Amino acid sequence: MVASANDQWSNDSANTFLFGTENDGLFQLNANGKVIKNYVNNKVDKNSIHSNSIWSLLLDKEGRVWVGSYSSGAAKYDKLY
């Protein structure tokens, strides 16, 4: 994973870090920087992220993480998937 100027990151309530990339989807990392999961778009999976181009991350007052993409709008990150 290579960081670029468009990469975004956020710390969620489970003390993991979410790192959005320009072309490689959304990465969830533990406090040591180890990748727990890489979320990427899968056209046949309705629960996958809408785009691999993540341009913004927002942690709201309720602790929910919102993911903004380049071309597919915003979506709420759900840890169950």
Phi and psi in radians as a Rosetta constraint file:
Dihedral C 1 N 2 CA 2 C 2 CIRCULARHARMONIC -2.026 0.35
Dihedral N 2 CA 2 C 2 N 3 CIRCULARHARMONIC 2.235 0.35
Dihedral C 2 N 3 CA 3 C 3 CIRCULARHARMONIC -1.349 0.35
Dihedral N 3 CA 3 C 3 N 4 CIRCULARHARMONIC 2.542 0.35
Dihedral C 3 N 4 CA 4 C 4 CIRCULARHARMONIC -2.275 0.35
Dihedral N 4 CA 4 C 4 N 5 CIRCULARHARMONIC 3.068 0.35
Dihedral C 4 N 5 CA 5 C 5 CIRCULARHARMONIC -1.103 0.35
Dihedral N 5 CA 5 C 5 N 6 CIRCULARHARMONIC -0.405 0.35
Dihedral C 5 N 6 CA 6 C 6 CIRCULARHARMONIC -1.582 0.35
Dihedral N 6 CA 6 C 6 N 7 CIRCULARHARMONIC -0.075 0.35
Dihedral C 6 N 7 CA 7 C 7 CIRCULARHARMONIC -1.168 0.35
Dihedral N 7 CA 7 C 7 N 8 CIRCULARHARMONIC 2.513 0.35
Dihedral C 7 N 8 CA 8 C 8 CIRCULARHARMONIC -2.178 0.35
Dihedral N 8 CA 8 C 8 N 9 CIRCULARHARMONIC 2.617 0.35
Dihedral C 8 N 9 CA 9 C 9 CIRCULARHARMONIC -2.473 0.35
Dihedral N 9 CA 9 C 9 N 10 CIRCULARHARMONIC 2.749 0.35
Dihedral C 9 N 10 CA 10 C 10 CIRCULARHARMONIC -2.688 0.35
Dihedral N 10 CA 10 C 10 N 11 CIRCULARHARMONIC 2.640 0.35
Dihedral C 10 N 11 CA 11 C 11 CIRCULARHARMONIC -1.829 0.35
Dihedral N 11 CA 11 C 11 N 12 CIRCULARHARMONIC 2.144 0.35
Dihedral C 11 N 12 CA 12 C 12 CIRCULARHARMONIC -1.636 0.35
Dihedral N 12 CA 12 C 12 N 13 CIRCULARHARMONIC 3.134 0.35
Dihedral C 12 N 13 CA 13 C 13 CIRCULARHARMONIC -1.207 0.35
Dihedral N 13 CA 13 C 13 N 14 CIRCULARHARMONIC -0.310 0.35
Dihedral C 13 N 14 CA 14 C 14 CIRCULARHARMONIC -1.550 0.35
Dihedral N 14 CA 14 C 14 N 15 CIRCULARHARMONIC 0.189 0.35
Dihedral C 14 N 15 CA 15 C 15 CIRCULARHARMONIC 1.054 0.35
Dihedral N 15 CA 15 C 15 N 16 CIRCULARHARMONIC 0.604 0.35
Dihedral C 15 N 16 CA 16 C 16 CIRCULARHARMONIC -1.932 0.35
Dihedral N 16 CA 16 C 16 N 17 CIRCULARHARMONIC 2.816 0.35
Dihedral C 16 N 17 CA 17 C 17 CIRCULARHARMONIC -1.893 0.35
Dihedral N 17 CA 17 C 17 N 18 CIRCULARHARMONIC 2.431 0.35
Dihedral C 17 N 18 CA 18 C 18 CIRCULARHARMONIC -1.898 0.35
Dihedral N 18 CA 18 C 18 N 19 CIRCULARHARMONIC 2.289 0.35
Dihedral C 18 N 19 CA 19 C 19 CIRCULARHARMONIC -2.230 0.35
Dihedral N 19 CA 19 C 19 N 20 CIRCULARHARMONIC 1.943 0.35
Dihedral C 19 N 20 CA 20 C 20 CIRCULARHARMONIC -1.617 0.35
Dihedral N 20 CA 20 C 20 N 21 CIRCULARHARMONIC 2.422 0.35
Dihedral C 20 N 21 CA 21 C 21 CIRCULARHARMONIC -2.042 0.35
Dihedral N 21 CA 21 C 21 N 22 CIRCULARHARMONIC 2.887 0.35
Dihedral C 21 N 22 CA 22 C 22 CIRCULARHARMONIC -1.232 0.35
Dihedral N 22 CA 22 C 22 N 23 CIRCULARHARMONIC -0.576 0.35
Dihedral C 22 N 23 CA 23 C 23 CIRCULARHARMONIC -2.368 0.35
Dihedral N 23 CA 23 C 23 N 24 CIRCULARHARMONIC -0.146 0.35
Dihedral C 23 N 24 CA 24 C 24 CIRCULARHARMONIC -1.939 0.35
Dihedral N 24 CA 24 C 24 N 25 CIRCULARHARMONIC 0.314 0.35
Dihedral C 24 N 25 CA 25 C 25 CIRCULARHARMONIC 1.416 0.35
Dihedral N 25 CA 25 C 25 N 26 CIRCULARHARMONIC -2.648 0.35
Dihedral C 25 N 26 CA 26 C 26 CIRCULARHARMONIC -2.011 0.35
Dihedral N 26 CA 26 C 26 N 27 CIRCULARHARMONIC 2.241 0.35
Dihedral C 26 N 27 CA 27 C 27 CIRCULARHARMONIC -1.883 0.35
Dihedral N 27 CA 27 C 27 N 28 CIRCULARHARMONIC 2.422 0.35
Dihedral C 27 N 28 CA 28 C 28 CIRCULARHARMONIC -1.903 0.35
Dihedral N 28 CA 28 C 28 N 29 CIRCULARHARMONIC 2.169 0.35
Dihedral C 28 N 29 CA 29 C 29 CIRCULARHARMONIC -2.109 0.35
Dihedral N 29 CA 29 C 29 N 30 CIRCULARHARMONIC 2.608 0.35
Dihedral C 29 N 30 CA 30 C 30 CIRCULARHARMONIC -1.452 0.35
Dihedral N 30 CA 30 C 30 N 31 CIRCULARHARMONIC 3.137 0.35
Dihedral C 30 N 31 CA 31 C 31 CIRCULARHARMONIC -1.094 0.35
Dihedral N 31 CA 31 C 31 N 32 CIRCULARHARMONIC -0.369 0.35
Dihedral C 31 N 32 CA 32 C 32 CIRCULARHARMONIC -1.557 0.35
Dihedral N 32 CA 32 C 32 N 33 CIRCULARHARMONIC 0.004 0.35
Dihedral C 32 N 33 CA 33 C 33 CIRCULARHARMONIC 1.526 0.35
Dihedral N 33 CA 33 C 33 N 34 CIRCULARHARMONIC 0.106 0.35
Dihedral C 33 N 34 CA 34 C 34 CIRCULARHARMONIC -1.388 0.35
Dihedral N 34 CA 34 C 34 N 35 CIRCULARHARMONIC 2.354 0.35
Dihedral C 34 N 35 CA 35 C 35 CIRCULARHARMONIC -1.237 0.35
Dihedral N 35 CA 35 C 35 N 36 CIRCULARHARMONIC 2.124 0.35
Dihedral C 35 N 36 CA 36 C 36 CIRCULARHARMONIC -1.517 0.35
Dihedral N 36 CA 36 C 36 N 37 CIRCULARHARMONIC -0.768 0.35
Dihedral C 36 N 37 CA 37 C 37 CIRCULARHARMONIC -2.748 0.35
Dihedral N 37 CA 37 C 37 N 38 CIRCULARHARMONIC 2.576 0.35
Dihedral C 37 N 38 CA 38 C 38 CIRCULARHARMONIC -2.030 0.35
Dihedral N 38 CA 38 C 38 N 39 CIRCULARHARMONIC 2.004 0.35
Dihedral C 38 N 39 CA 39 C 39 CIRCULARHARMONIC -1.602 0.35
Dihedral N 39 CA 39 C 39 N 40 CIRCULARHARMONIC 2.173 0.35
Dihedral C 39 N 40 CA 40 C 40 CIRCULARHARMONIC -2.290 0.35
Dihedral N 40 CA 40 C 40 N 41 CIRCULARHARMONIC 2.797 0.35
Dihedral C 40 N 41 CA 41 C 41 CIRCULARHARMONIC -1.192 0.35
Dihedral N 41 CA 41 C 41 N 42 CIRCULARHARMONIC 2.326 0.35
Dihedral C 41 N 42 CA 42 C 42 CIRCULARHARMONIC -2.299 0.35
Dihedral N 42 CA 42 C 42 N 43 CIRCULARHARMONIC 1.910 0.35
Dihedral C 42 N 43 CA 43 C 43 CIRCULARHARMONIC -1.056 0.35
Dihedral N 43 CA 43 C 43 N 44 CIRCULARHARMONIC -0.413 0.35
Dihedral C 43 N 44 CA 44 C 44 CIRCULARHARMONIC -1.643 0.35
Dihedral N 44 CA 44 C 44 N 45 CIRCULARHARMONIC -0.069 0.35
Dihedral C 44 N 45 CA 45 C 45 CIRCULARHARMONIC -1.939 0.35
Dihedral N 45 CA 45 C 45 N 46 CIRCULARHARMONIC 1.866 0.35
Dihedral C 45 N 46 CA 46 C 46 CIRCULARHARMONIC -1.136 0.35
Dihedral N 46 CA 46 C 46 N 47 CIRCULARHARMONIC -0.273 0.35
Dihedral C 46 N 47 CA 47 C 47 CIRCULARHARMONIC -1.624 0.35
Dihedral N 47 CA 47 C 47 N 48 CIRCULARHARMONIC -0.019 0.35
Dihedral C 47 N 48 CA 48 C 48 CIRCULARHARMONIC -1.362 0.35
Dihedral N 48 CA 48 C 48 N 49 CIRCULARHARMONIC 2.896 0.35
Dihedral C 48 N 49 CA 49 C 49 CIRCULARHARMONIC -1.139 0.35
Dihedral N 49 CA 49 C 49 N 50 CIRCULARHARMONIC 2.684 0.35
Dihedral C 49 N 50 CA 50 C 50 CIRCULARHARMONIC -1.333 0.35
Dihedral N 50 CA 50 C 50 N 51 CIRCULARHARMONIC -0.363 0.35
Dihedral C 50 N 51 CA 51 C 51 CIRCULARHARMONIC -2.687 0.35
Dihedral N 51 CA 51 C 51 N 52 CIRCULARHARMONIC 2.636 0.35
Dihedral C 51 N 52 CA 52 C 52 CIRCULARHARMONIC -1.546 0.35
Dihedral N 52 CA 52 C 52 N 53 CIRCULARHARMONIC -0.037 0.35
Dihedral C 52 N 53 CA 53 C 53 CIRCULARHARMONIC -1.822 0.35
Dihedral N 53 CA 53 C 53 N 54 CIRCULARHARMONIC 1.638 0.35
Dihedral C 53 N 54 CA 54 C 54 CIRCULARHARMONIC -1.637 0.35
Dihedral N 54 CA 54 C 54 N 55 CIRCULARHARMONIC 2.124 0.35
Dihedral C 54 N 55 CA 55 C 55 CIRCULARHARMONIC -1.942 0.35
Dihedral N 55 CA 55 C 55 N 56 CIRCULARHARMONIC -0.248 0.35
Dihedral C 55 N 56 CA 56 C 56 CIRCULARHARMONIC -2.747 0.35
Dihedral N 56 CA 56 C 56 N 57 CIRCULARHARMONIC 2.637 0.35
Dihedral C 56 N 57 CA 57 C 57 CIRCULARHARMONIC -2.337 0.35
Dihedral N 57 CA 57 C 57 N 58 CIRCULARHARMONIC 2.407 0.35
Dihedral C 57 N 58 CA 58 C 58 CIRCULARHARMONIC -2.389 0.35
Dihedral N 58 CA 58 C 58 N 59 CIRCULARHARMONIC 2.241 0.35
Dihedral C 58 N 59 CA 59 C 59 CIRCULARHARMONIC -1.726 0.35
Dihedral N 59 CA 59 C 59 N 60 CIRCULARHARMONIC 1.999 0.35
Dihedral C 59 N 60 CA 60 C 60 CIRCULARHARMONIC -1.505 0.35
Dihedral N 60 CA 60 C 60 N 61 CIRCULARHARMONIC -3.131 0.35
Dihedral C 60 N 61 CA 61 C 61 CIRCULARHARMONIC -1.080 0.35
Dihedral N 61 CA 61 C 61 N 62 CIRCULARHARMONIC -0.488 0.35
Dihedral C 61 N 62 CA 62 C 62 CIRCULARHARMONIC -1.539 0.35
Dihedral N 62 CA 62 C 62 N 63 CIRCULARHARMONIC 0.045 0.35
Dihedral C 62 N 63 CA 63 C 63 CIRCULARHARMONIC 1.494 0.35
Dihedral N 63 CA 63 C 63 N 64 CIRCULARHARMONIC 0.172 0.35
Dihedral C 63 N 64 CA 64 C 64 CIRCULARHARMONIC -1.456 0.35
Dihedral N 64 CA 64 C 64 N 65 CIRCULARHARMONIC 2.536 0.35
Dihedral C 64 N 65 CA 65 C 65 CIRCULARHARMONIC -1.821 0.35
Dihedral N 65 CA 65 C 65 N 66 CIRCULARHARMONIC 2.231 0.35
Dihedral C 65 N 66 CA 66 C 66 CIRCULARHARMONIC -1.866 0.35
Dihedral N 66 CA 66 C 66 N 67 CIRCULARHARMONIC 2.349 0.35
Dihedral C 66 N 67 CA 67 C 67 CIRCULARHARMONIC -1.969 0.35
Dihedral N 67 CA 67 C 67 N 68 CIRCULARHARMONIC 2.134 0.35
Dihedral C 67 N 68 CA 68 C 68 CIRCULARHARMONIC -1.838 0.35
Dihedral N 68 CA 68 C 68 N 69 CIRCULARHARMONIC 2.287 0.35
Dihedral C 68 N 69 CA 69 C 69 CIRCULARHARMONIC -1.906 0.35
Dihedral N 69 CA 69 C 69 N 70 CIRCULARHARMONIC 2.982 0.35
Dihedral C 69 N 70 CA 70 C 70 CIRCULARHARMONIC -1.177 0.35
Dihedral N 70 CA 70 C 70 N 71 CIRCULARHARMONIC -0.777 0.35
Dihedral C 70 N 71 CA 71 C 71 CIRCULARHARMONIC -2.184 0.35
Dihedral N 71 CA 71 C 71 N 72 CIRCULARHARMONIC -0.035 0.35
Dihedral C 71 N 72 CA 72 C 72 CIRCULARHARMONIC -2.094 0.35
Dihedral N 72 CA 72 C 72 N 73 CIRCULARHARMONIC 0.307 0.35
Dihedral C 72 N 73 CA 73 C 73 CIRCULARHARMONIC 1.344 0.35
Dihedral N 73 CA 73 C 73 N 74 CIRCULARHARMONIC -2.702 0.35
Dihedral C 73 N 74 CA 74 C 74 CIRCULARHARMONIC -1.996 0.35
Dihedral N 74 CA 74 C 74 N 75 CIRCULARHARMONIC 2.666 0.35
Dihedral C 74 N 75 CA 75 C 75 CIRCULARHARMONIC -2.586 0.35
Dihedral N 75 CA 75 C 75 N 76 CIRCULARHARMONIC 2.664 0.35
Dihedral C 75 N 76 CA 76 C 76 CIRCULARHARMONIC -1.465 0.35
Dihedral N 76 CA 76 C 76 N 77 CIRCULARHARMONIC 2.312 0.35
Dihedral C 76 N 77 CA 77 C 77 CIRCULARHARMONIC -1.319 0.35
Dihedral N 77 CA 77 C 77 N 78 CIRCULARHARMONIC 2.220 0.35
Dihedral C 77 N 78 CA 78 C 78 CIRCULARHARMONIC -2.055 0.35
Dihedral N 78 CA 78 C 78 N 79 CIRCULARHARMONIC 2.026 0.35
Dihedral C 78 N 79 CA 79 C 79 CIRCULARHARMONIC -1.163 0.35
Dihedral N 79 CA 79 C 79 N 80 CIRCULARHARMONIC -0.209 0.35
Dihedral C 79 N 80 CA 80 C 80 CIRCULARHARMONIC -1.277 0.35
Dihedral N 80 CA 80 C 80 N 81 CIRCULARHARMONIC -0.331 0.35
